[in-house]
């Protein structure tokens, strides 16, 4: 049986093209002609995408900052006025050491986690 050569046939017209010269150089020095451009593209891309990412987060921060102090505390037009000192003393007046742990009632057919 005949053995087929592993090299592809390339005509003499294709020998002087840019692609042919690049293929020859790539075979001789793969890192210089493939690895280095790839790594350089990744590094340059990270530098070019950093401002775009910063713009995205700044826009999000501006939207979040628009919330007023009352909205932040969960007070709408119908809510009661909240004072931080009042809430602190109201919570401090409760007996936090006297509590009882209660299990949540499960839905029918739901596993309750008891082994």
N, C-alpha and C positions, 0 to 999 in steps of 0.2 A: 504494500500500500504506500501511496505517496504521502509524504509529510508536508503539511501546509506551513508556510512560514508564519511566524508570529507577528511580523511587521506588516503593516498595511502598505499597499502599493500607492505611492504618491507620484504623480506625473511630474515632469521637469517644469511644467508651467506653474505648479503649486509650490515649487521649492523656494521661490524668492518672495513670496507674499509675507505680510507682517505676521499672519497667523502661523505660518510654517516656521519663521524665525523664532517666534515666541515659544512654540512647542519644543524646538530644539534647546533653547535656553532653559525652559522649564524642566526638561529631562536632565540637564546638567546641574542646575542649581534650583531645586524646588523651593527652598525656603525663601530665597531672594525674590523669586518671581511669583510665588503664590502665598507663602506664609506671611512674609513681611507686609505685603499690601493688604492682606486680610486683617492682620492685627492693627495696622495703621487706620484702616477703615473703622474698626470697632472703637478705637480710642478717639478718633475725630468725631465719630457719631455721638459718643457720650458727651463731648464738649459742645456739640451743636444742639443736642437735645436738652441739656441742662437748663438753658433759659426758658424753653417751652414748658418744662416741668415746673419751673419756678412760677411762671405765669399762672399755671393751673392752680397751684396751691395758694397763691396770693388772691386769686379770684374767690376761692373757697373761703379763705380767711375773711375777706371783705364781706361776704354774704353772712358769715357767722357773726361778725362783729356788729352787724346792723341790729341784732336783737337787743332790745332795751333791758335795763336792769329789772323792770317789773316782769317782762316776758321771761327773763331768765329764771326768775323765782316761781314761774308757773302761775302768775296772776293774770287773769283776763279781766274783762270789764265786770264780770259777775263774781269774781273771787274776793276773798277778804284780804285786807292789807296785812302784809307780813313784815314784822320787825325782827331783825336777827337776834337782838338781845332778849326780846320777849320769847322767842322760840327757844332760846338757850335755857332761860329760867323755867319755862314750862316743862321742858324735857328733864331738867335737873330735879324738878319737884316730884317727878314720878319715881316709884320704887323700882329700879331696874334689876334688883337682885331677886325679886319675888316674881318669877315667871314660870310657866309650865309649857313643856313642849307638846304640841298636838300634831297628830298625823293628818294629812290632807286626805279627804275622802276621794277615793279613786272612782273612775267611771266603770260601769259594768264591763267585765271582760278585760280590763286593763290590769297588767301585772303590778302588784303592789310593792315589790322589792323585798318582801319578807322571806328569808331563807328558811 
